[in-house]
């Protein structure tokens, strides 16, 4: 086998490694952003749930106003 086959394989391996490194960094940054989003949204959503439940219970307990009849 000629040396060029090995050189070609080495070049391809270097290119693959470069691509993997870039992709890894892109995914790492995306992971950090998603983690920050989860950190912000988790307490917000957990604080909203009791408010929604309270509003729903007030609506269920409130008597309906009579509808005036025209006549």
C-alpha positions as CSV (number, residue, x, y, z in Angstrom):
1,X,0.0,0.0,0.0
2,X,1.2,3.5,-0.7
3,X,1.7,6.1,1.9
4,X,-1.0,8.3,0.3
5,X,-3.7,5.9,1.5
6,X,-2.6,6.4,5.1
7,X,-2.2,10.1,4.6
8,X,-5.7,10.3,3.3
9,X,-7.0,8.2,6.2
10,X,-5.2,10.5,8.6
11,X,-6.6,13.6,7.0
12,X,-10.1,12.2,7.2
13,X,-9.6,11.3,10.8
14,X,-8.4,14.9,11.6
15,X,-11.5,16.3,9.7
16,X,-13.8,14.0,11.7
17,X,-12.2,15.0,14.9
18,X,-12.5,18.7,14.1
19,X,-16.2,18.2,13.3
20,X,-16.9,16.2,16.4
21,X,-15.1,18.8,18.5
22,X,-17.2,21.6,17.0
23,X,-20.4,19.6,17.4
24,X,-19.5,18.8,21.0
25,X,-19.0,22.5,21.8
26,X,-22.2,23.5,20.1
27,X,-24.2,20.9,22.1
28,X,-22.4,21.9,25.4
29,X,-23.5,25.5,24.9
30,X,-27.0,24.4,24.1
31,X,-27.1,22.2,27.2
32,X,-26.0,25.2,29.3
33,X,-28.8,27.4,27.8
34,X,-31.4,24.7,28.4
35,X,-30.2,24.2,32.0
36,X,-30.5,27.9,32.7
37,X,-34.0,27.9,31.1
38,X,-35.1,25.0,33.3
39,X,-33.6,26.8,36.4
40,X,-35.7,29.9,35.6
41,X,-38.9,28.2,34.6
42,X,-39.1,25.6,37.3
43,X,-39.8,27.9,40.2
44,X,-42.0,30.1,38.1
45,X,-44.2,27.3,37.0
46,X,-44.3,25.7,40.5
47,X,-45.4,29.1,41.9
48,X,-48.1,29.5,39.2
49,X,-49.8,26.2,39.9
50,X,-51.2,27.1,43.3
51,X,-52.5,30.4,41.9
52,X,-54.4,28.7,39.1
53,X,-55.8,26.1,41.5
54,X,-56.9,28.9,43.8
55,X,-58.6,30.8,40.9
56,X,-60.4,27.7,39.8
57,X,-61.7,27.0,43.3
58,X,-63.0,30.6,43.6
59,X,-64.8,30.3,40.3
60,X,-66.4,27.0,41.3
61,X,-67.5,28.4,44.6
62,X,-68.8,31.7,43.3
63,X,-72.6,31.7,42.7
64,X,-73.7,32.6,39.2
65,X,-75.5,35.9,38.9
66,X,-79.0,35.6,37.7
67,X,-79.6,36.6,34.1
68,X,-82.1,39.4,33.8
69,X,-85.2,38.6,31.8
70,X,-86.5,41.1,29.3
71,X,-90.1,41.1,29.0
